[in-house]
Amino acid sequence: MLLLGALVIPRGIAVPSTVHADTAPPPPPISIGTVHGSFFPNPHNSGSFDASPTTGGGLFGGGTPTQPAFTQDFPTIDFDPPASSDVQKHCSNPTGINEYSRPFVDVAPQSDGSCLTETAQGNGQQAGAGGLSAFEAVFTATLTVAQPGQITFNLYSDDGWVLGAGQDSAGDQPTITSVSVSGSGQVVASPLGYTYYQQPVSVQARNSDGSTRSFTTTLYLLRENGTWRYWTTDQPSDHPVGV
């Protein structure tokens, strides 16, 4: 299964994104291969992902592809994790890294309990510093699922991010067939001073074998600079329905 994530760091924002899987050995239900990162300038200080790494539609749309400032491979996706995060708690050595670290630094746990750090940099540039103080990034990796079960991805991000999964090793991938509003939405004023909109939705998807599954989830839209932006969803409930 291909994991794809997009991240946006506007200028002046100090809280990056961390993605990691909470697993319980032995054996780990899921493992991640080498993470390929592509880092792009964010000259407009955009809070949404507007680079176009690919053409021909898809997640990022068509048009002329945006050339990355640099690319780099990483062993995991744990950039600037907070000191209170699980990955930092399990490091036997102090990393000196937190959510305010600049440039962007990946923290990689080792088998002996220590953690190594790797700065996101290439072509004489560093993500989160200098000309890339505001940047956008795309990370792709292959996830190997050893056995059926549930897995939790923890994502920490101040601004926009997208997480998607592609086809499995057999080329199978569910296809969304319909999405409909379920009940009334609600505008919520956060105690922290921002406004968001929550809307329950129902989703139906068809599996490669022809069976159909239904999902219920809630979409959250964040009000930012006078514009509603897609924020996130809650954990969907999943139950099979007839073909």
N, C-alpha and C positions, 0 to 999 in steps of 0.2 A: 504494500500500500504506500502510495506517495503522499507525503505530508508537505503541504505548502503553506507558508505563512508570509504575510506582508506587514511591515511595521513602518510607522511614520513618527519621526521625532522632530517637532517644530523647534525653531530657535528659542532658547530660553527655557525649554521644558527639561526638567531634570530627572524625570522618572521613566526609565526605559521599560522594555518588555522582557519578561522571563517566561520561558516555556520549558516545563520539565514534567516527567511522568513519575507519579508516586507508585512504586512497585514494591511487592513483598516477595523476596526470594525465599526458598528456591521453588520452582524456576521462575524467572521473571516472565510475566505474561506478554511483555512487549519490549523490544529493544530498538534503538535508533541507529541508523548507519551514519556515515559521514554527512555533515550538514554543509551544504553549499550556500554561501551567502553572496548576494550581489547588493552593492551599496550605491545609492543614487543621490545626486544633489537635490536639495529642496529649496530652490532659489526664491520661491514665492511664500516660503514659510507656511505651507499648506498644512491644515490639520487632517486632510484626507489624502489617500494614496492617489497621486496623479501621474506617476511614471508609467510607461508602457513597455515593459520588458519583452513582450511578445506581440505578434501580429495575428490577425485572423480571428479575432474575438476571444472568447474564454473569459477568465476571471478579470483580466486587465483590459479587455477590449482590443480593438484593432488600431490601425494607424501606424505611423513610423515608430519603430522601437526606440526606446530611450537607452543610450549606452551607459552602463554603470561606470562610476568613478573608479571602482576596483572590485574585484571578486576575491573571495577567500574561503577556504574550507575550515570547519571547526569540528571538534569531537562531539559537541552537544550545543544546545541552545539555552544558555543560562547567562545572559548578559546583564551586568550590573545588578545582580540579585540583592535585595535588601538584607541587612544583617540578620533579620528575623526569619528569613526564608529557610525552607528545609535544606536546600543545598549548602547554605552557609553554616547551618547548625551542625552538619555532618563533616565539615572540614576540620581536620585536626590541627591545621596551621592557620594563622591569621592571614587573610588575603589582602586586607586593606581596601577592599572593593565594596561599594554600596550603591544605592540608586542615584547618588549624586556624582559618581565617578565620571570623569571625562579625561581622555577619550573613552569610547565604548570598550568594555573588557568582558571577555567570556571567562566564566569560572567553570573548570572541568574537574569533577571529583575523580580521584584515582582509587585503584583497588586497595591501597594500603591505608586509606582514610584521609590522605592529604588531598589538597586541591591545587591545580596548576591554573595560571591565568594567561590569557592570550589577548592582546590588543587587536581590535578590528582596524586594520590598516593595509594600505597597498598603494602603489604608484605615487609614493610620497605624500599620501593623504591619510588622515585618521578620522573615523566616524565619530562625530560629536565634538570635533575641534576644528579650528581654522575655517577653511572654506566649506567644510562639511559639519559646521556646528549645528545646522539643521539638515537632516538627511532622511531618506527613505530607504528601506531595505527589504529584500525578498530572501527567504530561507527555504530551501527544499531539502528533503531527506527521505529515505526509505524506512518505513516502520515494519519490523518483522513481528507478527503476532504468533506466539508459540501455542496459545490455547485460548478457547473462548472465555470471556469474562468482561468485567468492567475496568476501565482505566480512567484516571483523572488527570487532566492537563490543567496546571495552574498557570494563568497568564496575568502578568502584572504590566500595565501600560497606562501612561497618562493620556495618550491620544489614540489615534486610529490604529486598528489592527484587523487583519482578516486571517482566519484559519480554515484550511480546506484539505480534504483528503481525495486523492485520485483513485485510479483503478488498482485492484489487487493484483497478485502475481498471475492470476488467470485472466486478467483483462476485464473482470467484472466490476461494475459500479452501479448502484441504484440510480434511477432517474426520477426526479420529481415530476409528478403528473398534475398536481393541483395544489393551490394554496388559497385558503379562504379565511376571512376574519371570523373570529369566534368570540362573540360578546362585544362589550363596549370597551374602548380604550380609555385611558386616564392620564391627565397631565399631573405630574408630581413635582413639587418644589422640594429639592433636597435641603437638609439643614446646612449643607456646605455652601449653599448659595447658587447652585445651578439647577436648571429645570430639565426634566426628561419626560418622555411620553412612553407609556407601556401599553401594548396591544396584544392580547392573546390571539393566536392563529392556529389553524389546523392544516397539516401538510399530509399529502399522500404521495408515496413513492413506489415505483415498481422495481422489484429485484430482477437480476438477470435471468432467473428461472421462471419469471412470469408472475410470481406471487407479489402481493401488494402489502405494504405496511403503512400505518397511519401514525402521525406524530402530532402531539400538541405541545406548543411552546409559547413563549412570550417574547415579542420583539421590543427592544428598548431603543428609542431615538433620543439623542442628546441635543439640546438647544445650545448652539455655539455661534457667537458672532451673528446672531439674527437668522441663522439657518439650522434646520433640523438635519442632523447627521445620524446615520446608522451607528449604533453603539455596540450592542451585543444581544444575545438571547440567554434565557435561563436554560437549565438542563432539561432537554425534551423528554417527555414520557413516550414510550414506544410500545405499541401493541399491534399484533397482526390483525389484518382484516381479510375478507374474502377477495379472491382474484376478480 
